[in-house]
Amino acid sequence: MSGPVHVQSIEVLQAVKAAMLKFQEEAQAVVNGTDMDLRRVWHWLEHEMPSYWQSRMKRLEVDLNEAKNALFRKRLQAQGTDRPAFDTVEKQEVKRLEGELEKARLRLEAIRRWRMRFERDVSEFNARMRGIKDEVGGGIERHGEFIDGLIQALEAYSAIAVPKASSSGTSAGSSVQPTDPENKETEK
Amino acid sequence: MSHSSAGRLKSAALDFSDVLTIAREHWQDQKAEEFQKQRIAPILRSVETACLAMDEMAQIVAQMQRECGPIREE
């Protein structure tokens, strides 16, 4: 595409390019941070939580066994006597530990479900992040080169235009028609 | 993973967009139009898509942490 370029100053284009590069830097940091966060979350789901709940289950099984022994002893003590076993506390403890054990078992089941689901979620997420990753990974750089082409064309034109402008009293760069930088870009 | 990543990306895009708006007051030709439509619009669309994805992922991760993490006593 060719046509006149109307910019009041080369500085405007330079400011656009600087802002674009600043955006690229920030976006790259966000993208990198997000990738790192996702790796941490994966590790948490794949290793930390399964290990946490498995060891908790083992501990709870030991505690439950001990609680059942205590309940059994209480009942034995009352056997052959007229008095009741007074085992309410022990029964409550067994019930509490059974509840805790069930919660841990359900958490491990949830982790297995989430592993499958999360794999799909991450895959979809990565697909949606592809656009911004492409931009920060090269797209923005090409847009910067496009601006460089415009700047170079304007500079080349004003080098020619200034003497003429001086003689006519007009300002160079307010409306110029440089070589189309796009052509240079496509030649690459 | 948090909503702040999306916020940070959106802020960066807004800052960039502000500079462009000012620049466009001084740059109003076919090249500027082309630059806006073919190069800037896709960047801003990709930011929008990425921000939505990051916000949704933050919600997914929060739910996963509630359902798989240590139980918080009330």
Boltz contact constraints between the chains, C-beta under 6 A:
constraints:
  - contact:
      token1: [A, 3]
      token2: [B, 30]
      max_distance: 6.0
  - contact:
      token1: [A, 5]
      token2: [B, 29]
      max_distance: 6.0
  - contact:
      token1: [A, 5]
      token2: [B, 31]
      max_distance: 6.0
  - contact:
      token1: [A, 6]
      token2: [B, 28]
      max_distance: 6.0
  - contact:
      token1: [A, 6]
      token2: [B, 29]
      max_distance: 6.0
  - contact:
      token1: [A, 7]
      token2: [B, 27]
      max_distance: 6.0
  - contact:
      token1: [A, 8]
      token2: [B, 26]
      max_distance: 6.0
  - contact:
      token1: [A, 12]
      token2: [B, 23]
      max_distance: 6.0
  - contact:
      token1: [A, 12]
      token2: [B, 26]
      max_distance: 6.0
  - contact:
      token1: [A, 12]
      token2: [B, 27]
      max_distance: 6.0
  - contact:
      token1: [A, 16]
      token2: [B, 23]
      max_distance: 6.0
  - contact:
      token1: [A, 19]
      token2: [B, 16]
      max_distance: 6.0
  - contact:
      token1: [A, 19]
      token2: [B, 19]
      max_distance: 6.0
  - contact:
      token1: [A, 23]
      token2: [B, 12]
      max_distance: 6.0
  - contact:
      token1: [A, 23]
      token2: [B, 16]
      max_distance: 6.0
  - contact:
      token1: [A, 26]
      token2: [B, 12]
      max_distance: 6.0
  - contact:
      token1: [A, 27]
      token2: [B, 9]
      max_distance: 6.0
  - contact:
      token1: [A, 27]
      token2: [B, 12]
      max_distance: 6.0
  - contact:
      token1: [A, 30]
      token2: [B, 5]
      max_distance: 6.0
  - contact:
      token1: [A, 30]
      token2: [B, 8]
      max_distance: 6.0
  - contact:
      token1: [A, 30]
      token2: [B, 9]
      max_distance: 6.0
  - contact:
      token1: [A, 34]
      token2: [B, 5]
      max_distance: 6.0
  - contact:
      token1: [A, 37]
      token2: [B, 1]
      max_distance: 6.0
  - contact:
      token1: [A, 41]
      token2: [B, 1]
      max_distance: 6.0
  - contact:
      token1: [A, 41]
      token2: [B, 61]
      max_distance: 6.0
  - contact:
      token1: [A, 49]
      token2: [B, 68]
      max_distance: 6.0
  - contact:
      token1: [A, 110]
      token2: [B, 67]
      max_distance: 6.0
  - contact:
      token1: [A, 110]
      token2: [B, 68]
      max_distance: 6.0
  - contact:
      token1: [A, 111]
      token2: [B, 68]
      max_distance: 6.0
  - contact:
      token1: [A, 114]
      token2: [B, 64]
      max_distance: 6.0
  - contact:
      token1: [A, 114]
      token2: [B, 68]
      max_distance: 6.0
  - contact:
      token1: [A, 121]
      token2: [B, 60]
      max_distance: 6.0
  - contact:
      token1: [A, 125]
      token2: [B, 53]
      max_distance: 6.0
  - contact:
      token1: [A, 125]
      token2: [B, 57]
      max_distance: 6.0
  - contact:
      token1: [A, 128]
      token2: [B, 49]
      max_distance: 6.0
  - contact:
      token1: [A, 128]
      token2: [B, 53]
      max_distance: 6.0
  - contact:
      token1: [A, 129]
      token2: [B, 50]
      max_distance: 6.0
  - contact:
      token1: [A, 129]
      token2: [B, 53]
      max_distance: 6.0
  - contact:
      token1: [A, 131]
      token2: [B, 46]
      max_distance: 6.0
  - contact:
      token1: [A, 131]
      token2: [B, 49]
      max_distance: 6.0
  - contact:
      token1: [A, 132]
      token2: [B, 46]
      max_distance: 6.0
  - contact:
      token1: [A, 132]
      token2: [B, 50]
      max_distance: 6.0
  - contact:
      token1: [A, 135]
      token2: [B, 43]
      max_distance: 6.0
  - contact:
      token1: [A, 135]
      token2: [B, 46]
      max_distance: 6.0
  - contact:
      token1: [A, 143]
      token2: [B, 39]
      max_distance: 6.0
